[in-house]
Amino acid sequence: MITLTISLLTSFILTSLLVRFEHIHSHFTGDNNFSSPQKFHDTNISRVGGISILVALIISGIFRFLFEDFGEYEVIFLVIASLPAFIVGLAEDLTKRAGIQTRLLGTAVSAIFAGHIFNNWITHSGFHFADSLFLIPMFSILFTAFAVCGLANAYNIIDGFNGLASMAAVISLISISYVGFKVNDPIIFILGMVMIGAILGFFFWNYPKGQIFLGDGGAYLIGFWVAFLSVLLVERNSSVSPIFALLVNAYPVVETLFSVWRRKVLHKRHPGMADNMHLHSLIYRRVVRWDEHEKGRIVSTSANARTSPYLWALHALAVIPASLLWASSSLMLVFFVLFIFLYVLLYKKIIQFKVPTWIK
């Protein structure tokens, strides 16, 4: 598809320019806070990769409007709606002063804006006992904002290693686009493909060497895009179960909820306080780095890149059944529960230094 190609090439070229001229802007775009507990790099790397993704989406949207399908403006509209989420994330990248509340508020504004533009809100949950609440318009609007900004923040949480969040988003978007194609919804398919192209153009420079980072702006942008497309697909197509939106995003959702529970209940800390106890952090320290130590290897920076595929595989274990069972709420709910069980079991084993042989 031409739009996807334009998106990919635009993102690739713009990201290459950001990397090439990093010496000019890295003093205010770089991530030089090496003491933060969730940091696993030791050089000043620019964290504004989200800019190239946003511009790629804009260029693709303009091209689609003018040349491919005149009058089709869904890409441009969703880009406009995503701007508050992106801007507050970028503000954190540049100033380090945009707190979590500000970023969540900005993303909630994006969700409400997008809901009004596309006239789609979450109106059912897949659980009949709760669906009566969605008959209240204000509840439906607020829950949509809560779900979208929660998932956008979840992508920011899992953005801990080279390529982790960006490829996780691509995996989910492939599934969303596939189901959109199956139910004959070209809007969903196009919106998914355009973002896939924009992410892949950035991904080349981010993985495996980490020449540029996604940043909060990029993480909130792609997280918002995945979240709203999940809502849009379900609400526009009654044959798609609402549980699909949950299962296709199971990894970032479970990671976030488990982190909140772990910090609040187990450690008696504020749930928004950063730490280095995420599953991806444990896999880095106790699987990848530990394996290097046991085999007598010299620990190299590539350990960062070798961490992400473990989480991509875990993510795919939820996305694959979601892609195949998108119409069956009961079966997808079973797989979601199984995913939670697998996540907790894996976390427990690694934290106890009992890494399963199969993961090695």
C-alpha positions as CSV (number, residue, x, y, z in Angstrom):
1,M,0.0,0.0,0.0
2,I,1.4,3.4,-1.1
3,T,0.3,5.1,2.2
4,L,2.3,2.6,4.3
5,T,5.3,3.0,2.1
6,I,5.3,6.8,2.3
7,S,4.9,6.6,6.1
8,L,7.8,4.1,6.5
9,L,10.1,6.1,4.2
10,T,9.3,9.4,5.7
11,S,9.9,8.1,9.2
12,F,13.1,6.4,8.2
13,I,14.5,9.5,6.6
14,L,13.5,11.9,9.3
15,T,14.9,9.5,12.0
16,S,18.2,9.2,10.1
17,L,18.5,13.0,10.1
18,L,17.8,13.2,13.8
19,V,20.5,10.6,14.4
20,R,22.9,12.3,11.9
21,F,22.6,15.7,13.5
22,E,22.3,14.5,17.1
23,H,25.4,16.5,18.1
24,I,23.4,19.7,17.4
25,H,20.3,18.9,19.5
26,S,21.3,16.3,22.0
27,H,22.1,18.8,24.7
28,F,18.3,19.5,25.0
29,T,16.8,16.3,23.5
30,G,19.1,13.7,25.0
31,D,18.4,11.4,27.9
32,N,21.4,11.9,30.2
33,N,19.7,10.9,33.5
34,F,21.7,7.7,34.0
35,S,20.8,7.4,37.8
36,S,17.1,6.7,37.3
37,P,16.3,3.2,38.4
38,Q,14.6,2.2,35.1
39,K,17.5,3.4,32.9
40,F,19.7,0.8,31.2
41,H,22.0,3.0,29.0
42,D,25.1,4.9,29.8
43,T,25.4,7.5,27.0
44,N,23.4,10.6,26.1
45,I,20.9,9.4,23.5
46,S,18.3,11.6,21.9
47,R,14.7,10.7,23.0
48,V,12.7,12.5,20.4
49,G,12.1,9.6,17.9
50,G,8.4,10.3,18.3
51,I,8.8,13.4,16.2
52,S,9.7,11.4,13.0
53,I,6.7,9.1,13.7
54,L,4.3,12.0,14.0
55,V,5.6,13.8,10.9
56,A,5.4,10.5,9.0
57,L,1.7,10.2,10.0
58,I,1.1,13.8,8.9
59,I,2.7,13.4,5.5
60,S,0.9,10.1,4.9
61,G,-2.4,11.6,5.9
62,I,-1.9,14.6,3.5
63,F,-0.9,12.3,0.7
64,R,-3.9,10.0,1.3
65,F,-6.2,13.1,1.3
66,L,-4.8,14.6,-1.9
67,F,-3.8,11.7,-4.1
68,E,-4.9,8.3,-3.0
69,D,-8.6,8.7,-1.9
70,F,-9.6,12.3,-2.2
71,G,-11.7,13.3,0.8
72,E,-10.5,10.5,3.1
73,Y,-9.2,12.4,6.1
74,E,-9.3,9.8,8.9
75,V,-5.5,9.7,9.2
76,I,-5.3,13.5,9.5
77,F,-8.1,13.6,12.0
78,L,-6.6,11.0,14.3
79,V,-3.2,12.7,14.1
80,I,-4.9,16.0,15.2
81,A,-6.6,14.2,18.0
82,S,-3.3,12.6,19.1
83,L,-1.5,16.0,19.5
84,P,-2.3,16.6,23.2
85,A,-0.9,13.2,24.1
86,F,2.2,13.7,22.0
87,I,2.8,17.2,23.1
88,V,2.7,16.5,26.9
89,G,5.0,13.5,26.3
90,L,7.4,15.6,24.3
91,A,7.4,18.2,27.0
92,E,8.6,15.6,29.4
93,D,11.3,14.6,27.0
94,L,12.6,18.1,26.6
95,T,12.0,19.6,30.1
96,K,11.8,16.6,32.4
97,R,9.1,18.6,34.2
98,A,5.8,17.2,32.8
99,G,4.6,14.9,35.6
100,I,2.5,11.8,35.2
101,Q,-0.7,13.6,36.0
102,T,0.0,16.1,33.2
103,R,0.7,13.4,30.7
104,L,-2.4,11.4,31.7
105,L,-4.5,14.5,31.4
106,G,-3.1,15.3,27.9
107,T,-3.8,11.8,26.8
108,A,-7.3,11.8,28.2
109,V,-8.0,15.0,26.2
110,S,-6.8,13.2,23.1
111,A,-9.1,10.3,23.8
112,I,-12.1,12.6,24.2
113,F,-11.2,14.6,21.1
114,A,-10.8,11.4,19.0
115,G,-14.1,10.0,20.4
116,H,-16.0,13.2,19.3
117,I,-14.3,13.3,15.9
118,F,-15.1,9.6,15.1
119,N,-18.3,9.6,17.2
120,N,-17.2,6.4,18.9
121,W,-17.1,5.6,22.6
122,I,-16.9,2.4,24.6
123,T,-20.5,1.3,24.8
124,H,-20.1,-2.3,26.0
125,S,-17.5,-4.3,27.8
126,G,-18.3,-8.0,27.1
127,F,-19.6,-8.4,30.7
128,H,-23.4,-8.1,30.7
129,F,-23.6,-7.2,34.4
130,A,-21.6,-4.0,33.7
131,D,-23.0,-3.0,30.3
132,S,-25.9,-1.1,31.8
133,L,-23.5,1.5,33.0
134,F,-22.4,2.3,29.4
135,L,-26.0,3.5,28.7
136,I,-25.0,6.6,30.7
137,P,-23.3,8.8,28.1
138,M,-21.0,10.5,30.6
139,F,-19.8,7.2,32.0
140,S,-19.1,5.9,28.4
141,I,-17.1,9.0,27.6
142,L,-15.1,9.0,30.9
143,F,-14.4,5.2,30.7
144,T,-13.2,5.6,27.1
145,A,-10.8,8.4,28.2
146,F,-9.7,6.3,31.2
147,A,-9.0,3.2,29.1
148,V,-7.2,5.0,26.3
149,C,-4.9,7.1,28.5
150,G,-4.3,4.0,30.7
151,L,-3.1,2.0,27.7
152,A,-1.1,4.9,26.3
153,N,0.7,5.1,29.7
154,A,1.2,1.4,29.7
155,Y,3.2,1.6,26.4
156,N,5.3,4.3,28.1
157,I,5.9,1.9,31.0
158,I,7.1,-1.0,28.8
159,D,9.4,1.3,26.8
160,G,12.5,0.2,28.7
161,F,14.7,-1.4,26.2
162,N,15.6,-0.9,22.5
163,G,12.7,-1.8,20.3
164,L,10.5,-3.2,23.1
165,A,7.5,-0.8,23.0
166,S,7.7,0.0,19.3
167,M,7.7,-3.6,18.2
168,A,5.0,-4.6,20.7
169,A,2.9,-1.8,19.2
170,V,3.6,-3.2,15.7
171,I,2.5,-6.7,16.8
172,S,-0.8,-5.4,18.2
173,L,-1.4,-3.2,15.2
174,I,-0.8,-6.1,12.8
175,S,-3.6,-8.0,14.6
176,I,-5.9,-5.0,14.7
177,S,-5.4,-4.3,11.0
178,Y,-5.9,-8.0,10.2
179,V,-9.2,-8.1,12.0
180,G,-10.2,-4.8,10.4
181,F,-9.5,-6.4,7.0
182,K,-11.5,-9.5,8.0
183,V,-14.6,-7.5,9.0
184,N,-14.2,-5.3,5.9
185,D,-13.4,-2.1,7.8
186,P,-10.9,-0.2,5.5
187,I,-10.6,2.7,8.0
188,I,-9.2,0.5,10.7
189,F,-6.9,-1.3,8.2
190,I,-5.5,2.0,6.9
191,L,-5.0,3.6,10.3
192,G,-3.2,0.5,11.5
193,M,-1.0,0.2,8.4
194,V,0.0,3.9,8.4
195,M,1.2,3.7,12.1
196,I,3.0,0.4,11.4
197,G,5.0,2.0,8.6
198,A,5.8,5.1,10.8
199,I,7.0,2.8,13.6
200,L,9.1,0.6,11.4
201,G,11.0,3.6,9.9
202,F,12.0,4.6,13.4
203,F,12.6,1.0,14.5
204,F,15.5,0.6,12.1
205,W,17.5,3.2,14.0
206,N,16.3,2.2,17.5
207,Y,17.0,-1.6,17.3
208,P,19.3,-3.1,18.0
209,K,21.9,-0.3,18.6
210,G,19.6,2.3,20.2
211,Q,20.9,5.2,18.2
212,I,17.7,7.1,19.1
213,F,14.9,6.6,21.7
214,L,11.2,6.7,21.3
215,G,10.8,9.1,24.3
216,D,7.6,9.8,26.2
217,G,6.2,11.7,23.2
218,G,6.6,8.7,20.9
219,A,5.5,6.2,23.5
220,Y,2.3,8.1,24.3
221,L,1.7,8.7,20.6
222,I,1.8,5.0,19.6
223,G,0.1,3.9,22.8
224,F,-2.8,6.3,22.1
225,W,-3.0,5.2,18.5
226,V,-3.1,1.5,19.4
227,A,-5.6,2.1,22.2
228,F,-8.0,4.2,20.2
229,L,-7.9,1.8,17.2
230,S,-8.7,-1.0,19.6
231,V,-11.8,0.9,20.8
232,L,-12.7,2.0,17.2
233,L,-12.5,-1.5,15.8
234,V,-14.8,-3.0,18.5
235,E,-17.4,-0.1,18.4
236,R,-17.6,0.0,14.6
237,N,-17.9,-3.7,14.2
238,S,-20.4,-5.6,16.4
239,S,-19.0,-8.9,15.4
240,V,-15.7,-8.1,17.2
241,S,-15.8,-8.9,20.9
242,P,-14.8,-6.2,23.3
243,I,-12.5,-8.8,24.9
244,F,-10.4,-8.5,21.7
245,A,-9.3,-5.0,22.8
246,L,-8.2,-6.4,26.1
247,L,-6.4,-9.5,24.8
248,V,-4.6,-7.8,21.9
249,N,-3.0,-5.5,24.5
250,A,-2.6,-8.0,27.3
251,Y,1.1,-7.6,27.9
252,P,1.2,-3.8,28.5
253,V,-2.1,-3.9,30.4
254,V,-1.0,-6.7,32.7
255,E,2.4,-5.2,33.2
256,T,0.8,-1.9,34.3
257,L,-1.8,-3.4,36.6
258,F,0.7,-5.7,38.2
259,S,3.2,-2.9,38.7
260,V,0.5,-0.8,40.4
261,W,-0.4,-3.7,42.7
262,R,3.2,-4.5,43.4
263,R,4.1,-0.9,44.3
264,K,1.0,-0.1,46.2
265,V,0.2,-3.3,48.1
266,L,3.6,-5.1,48.4
267,H,6.0,-2.2,48.7
268,K,3.6,0.5,50.2
269,R,4.8,3.0,47.7
270,H,3.2,5.5,45.3
271,P,2.1,3.4,42.3
272,G,3.5,6.1,39.9
273,M,7.0,5.9,41.4
274,A,9.6,4.5,39.0
275,D,11.5,1.4,39.8
276,N,13.6,-1.3,38.2
277,M,11.3,-4.3,39.0
278,H,9.4,-4.5,35.8
279,L,9.4,-7.9,34.1
280,H,11.6,-6.5,31.3
281,S,14.1,-5.2,33.9
282,L,14.2,-8.6,35.6
283,I,14.7,-10.5,32.3
284,Y,17.6,-8.1,31.5
285,R,19.4,-8.6,34.8
286,R,18.5,-12.2,35.7
287,V,18.2,-13.9,32.3
288,V,20.3,-12.0,29.7
289,R,23.1,-10.6,31.9
290,W,23.1,-13.6,34.2
291,D,23.5,-15.9,31.2
292,E,26.5,-13.9,30.1
293,H,28.0,-14.1,33.5
294,E,27.5,-17.9,33.8
295,K,29.1,-18.5,30.4
296,G,32.0,-16.2,31.2
297,R,31.2,-13.7,28.4
298,I,32.2,-10.1,28.5
299,V,28.9,-8.2,29.1
300,S,28.2,-6.0,26.1
301,T,25.7,-3.3,25.3
302,S,23.9,-5.8,23.1
303,A,22.4,-7.3,26.2
304,N,19.9,-4.4,26.0
305,A,18.8,-5.5,22.5
306,R,18.7,-9.2,23.5
307,T,16.1,-8.5,26.2
308,S,13.3,-7.2,24.0
309,P,12.7,-10.4,22.0
310,Y,11.7,-12.3,25.2
311,L,8.9,-9.7,25.7
312,W,7.9,-9.7,22.1
313,A,7.4,-13.4,22.3
314,L,5.4,-13.1,25.5
315,H,3.2,-10.4,23.9
316,A,2.6,-12.6,20.8
317,L,1.3,-15.3,23.1
318,A,-1.7,-13.1,23.7
319,V,-2.0,-11.4,20.3
320,I,-2.1,-14.6,18.3
321,P,-5.2,-16.1,20.0
322,A,-6.8,-12.6,19.8
323,S,-6.2,-12.5,16.1
324,L,-7.8,-16.0,15.6
325,L,-10.6,-15.8,18.1
326,W,-11.7,-12.1,17.8
327,A,-15.4,-13.0,17.7
328,S,-15.4,-15.3,20.8
329,S,-15.6,-13.5,24.1
330,S,-15.5,-16.6,26.2
331,L,-12.4,-18.2,24.5
332,M,-10.5,-14.9,24.5
333,L,-11.3,-14.4,28.2
334,V,-9.8,-17.8,28.9
335,F,-6.6,-16.9,27.1
336,F,-6.5,-13.6,28.9
337,V,-6.6,-15.4,32.3
338,L,-4.0,-17.9,31.1
339,F,-1.8,-15.0,30.1
340,I,-2.1,-13.4,33.6
341,F,-1.2,-16.8,35.1
342,L,1.9,-17.1,32.8
343,Y,3.0,-13.6,33.5
344,V,2.8,-14.0,37.3
345,L,4.4,-17.4,37.2
346,L,7.3,-16.1,35.1
347,Y,7.7,-13.1,37.3
348,K,7.8,-15.2,40.4
349,K,10.3,-17.7,39.0
350,I,12.7,-15.0,37.9
351,I,12.4,-13.0,41.1
352,Q,13.3,-16.2,43.0
353,F,16.3,-16.9,40.7
354,K,14.5,-20.0,39.4
355,V,14.5,-19.1,35.7
356,P,12.8,-21.8,33.8
357,T,15.1,-23.8,31.5
358,W,12.9,-23.2,28.5
359,I,13.3,-19.4,28.7
360,K,17.1,-19.7,28.7
